[in-house]
Amino acid sequence: MSSLPINMVRQGIPSRSAMAVASLRAAHQLLDEPLVHPDPIALPLLGAPAQAALRDDPFRLNDPLSRGLRAALVVRSRFVEDELSRCVAAGVRQYVILGAGLDTFAYRNPYCDEGLRVLEVDHPGTQRWKQQLLAEAGIDVPPSLAFVAVDFERDDLGAALQWSGFRVDQPACISWMGVTMYLTANGVLSTLRTLATFAAGSCLCFDYRVPVSMLNPIERTVSDVVERQVTAVGEPWLSTLDPVHLQAQLLELGFSSAHSATPDELNERYFARRKDGLRTGGSVRIMCANK
């Protein structure tokens, strides 16, 4: 998960699943070789005590469930940053991270000299928590980054972006990872309508859960375990989306193309011929849509 539930951030409570996601990304740096997604910021951002504990025993996050989740998390980060690289080569200079949570791209941005501006969009409470972690870790906030504080229940996303300097007449690459499953289907569609108004040449990458009917028995069991865990910490999943219907919606909204990457495609692209057998799978797909 990337952004905190509204009821939690308003009480100043950090998201347990957001920190769990960050911990799994950090564990990837210690456990897996070769790295699918190198990230030198992942460990320091956890804070000194959590980083020390993970370095002392990273194998506590190497059980079969954690390995599968870790693979899914690092592959989605690698996927969207590969798309971003393609966009930058095509002239895109705006990168919008919706529900940024503890995402680290802005603090290791390799395209600063090319003028890439990063906008991290999240709830104000989430951003205060993250900024505290950054300060404690001694990680500088680069001038190429803008924090865009948005209460997704109340605020106008498009207006908030423009107020923060987003150029609606210029294309952007948009990352929206680890969020849609925590929204209703109508909430997802509302945000997609806003993103569909972005300029030609824009690219949107987001992940989503598919209906349980599309899963094999093992995937159903794993999905059920994870769903019970996120519900238990007060961050329940709210939606599933059918890939075919979702693709049709995106095309109807004005995107010129939309493709949903399956776990098999991602495994072939990012995990082929690994000695450690690291693979992704389960109920989550990644959609990439272009204007």
Sequence and secondary structure as in RCSB ss.txt:
>XXXX:A:sequence
MSSLPINMVRQGIPSRSAMAVASLRAAHQLLDEPLVHPDPIALPLLGAPAQAALRDDPFRLNDPLSRGLRAALVV
RSRFVEDELSRCVAAGVRQYVILGAGLDTFAYRNPYCDEGLRVLEVDHPGTQRWKQQLLAEAGIDVPPSLAFVAV
DFERDDLGAALQWSGFRVDQPACISWMGVTMYLTANGVLSTLRTLATFAAGSCLCFDYRVPVSMLNPIERTVSDV
VERQVTAVGEPWLSTLDPVHLQAQLLELGFSSAHSATPDELNERYFARRKDGLRTGGSVRIMCANK
>XXXX:A:secstr
  S  HHHHTTT   HHHHHHHHHHHHHHHH SS SS  TTHHHHT HHHHHHHHH GGGG SHHHHHHHHHHHH
HHHHHHHHHHHHHHTT  EEEEET TT  GGGS TTGGGT EEEEEE HHHHHHHHHHHHHHT    TTEEEEE 
 TTTS HHHHHHHTT  TTS  EEEE S GGGS HHHHHHHHHHHTTS TT EEEEEEE  GGGS HHHHHHHHH
HHHHHHHTT        HHHHHHHHHHHT SEEEEE HHHHHHHHSTT SS     SSEEEEEEE 
